[in-house]
């Protein structure tokens, strides 16, 4: 797997900051409960905590950028279902999303800054 570049923080984030960053990553599973929850839930958490912590701000932006990229990827896969390959690509994309979200969650719990690979940087 390609390792995304990491960034260094000038301080060690405390447990509260780590928990909020983890919640940003965990909130993407809200998409399983309601449409676009995978974008709305991290957006709400990011908007609430971005000014209080640079660490949460970083992870919130990363989660949002990755989820928007996934939405675009799933839209392309949906169009490609007309030629059947879209179904296979959707499964691959879903598995990659699950694995990368778990990696982001673990990195946030360790207090590390981690960028999702192949993610568009739309939110800055």
N, C-alpha and C positions, 0 to 999 in steps of 0.2 A: 504494500500500500504506500502511496505517496504521502510523505510527511509534510504537512503544511508548516510554513514558518511560524515560529512563536514570537511573541513580544515580551519584553521584560517590563515589569512594573517597578517604579522607584520605591515601593514599599511592599510589605507582606500583608495581603488582605486578611482581615480577621474572620472569625467563624460566621459572623452575621453577613458579611459581604459574600463569602463563599456560598452560604445557604441561598441568598437571593440570586446569585449567578446560577446555581443549580436549579432553582425554581424556574428560571428563564428557559433552561434546556428541557426540564420536565414538562413545562406548560405546552409544549408542542403536541403532547398526547391529547390535549383538549380537542384536537382535530378529529379524534375518534368519536367524540361525543356530539359535536355540532359542526356544521360547515364552516370552513375557514377558521376554526378554533386554533389551528396550528400557527396562524399568523396573528390573530386577534389577542390571544392570551399572552404570548411573549411581548407583544406591542404594549399592552396595558402594564405589565410588570416593568418593562423598560422605561416607559413614560413616568411611572411612579418613582423609580429609584435611580434614574440616570444621573441626576444632579447630586445625589448623596454619595455616590461611589464610582470612581473611575473603572474599577474592576467590573461592577455590574453593568456599567455603560458599555464597556468593551464586549462583554458576553451577550448582552441584549442585542447589540447591533449585529454581532455575528449570527445569532440565532435568527433574527429577522431576515438578514441577507440570505441565509441558507434556505429558509422556508419559502421565501419569494422565488429563489432559484428553483426549488423543488416544484412549486406551483407551475412555473413556466415549463419545466421538464415534463410534468405530468400532462400538461396541455398538448405538448408536442407528441407525447406517447399516445394520447387519446386520438389525435388526428391520424397517427400511424397505425391505429387498430384497423383501419380500412385495408391495410396490406398485411395484417396479422402480426407483424413484428412488434407492433406497439404493445401488445399484451406481454410479451417476453420482456421488453424494455421497462414496462411498468413494474413488473416483479423485481427486476434487478435494481431499479431506482428505489423502490420501497425498502428492499433489504439494505441497500447502501445508506439510505436515510436513517434507518433504525440503528445500524452500526455506528455511523458517524455521530448521531445524537448521543448515544451512550458514551462514546469517546469524549465528546464535548462535556458531558455531565461529569465524568470522572476527572477530567482535567480541571474543571471549575472547582470540584471538591478538594483538589490538591492545591488550589490557589495559583494555577498556571493559566496564562493567556494562550489560547489556541485558536487558530483560524481554520474554518472548514475549507477543505480543498475544493477547487473548481466552483466556488461560490461567487456569484456576481456581487460586487460592492455597490449596492444601490442606496443603502442607508448609511450615512456617514456622520 
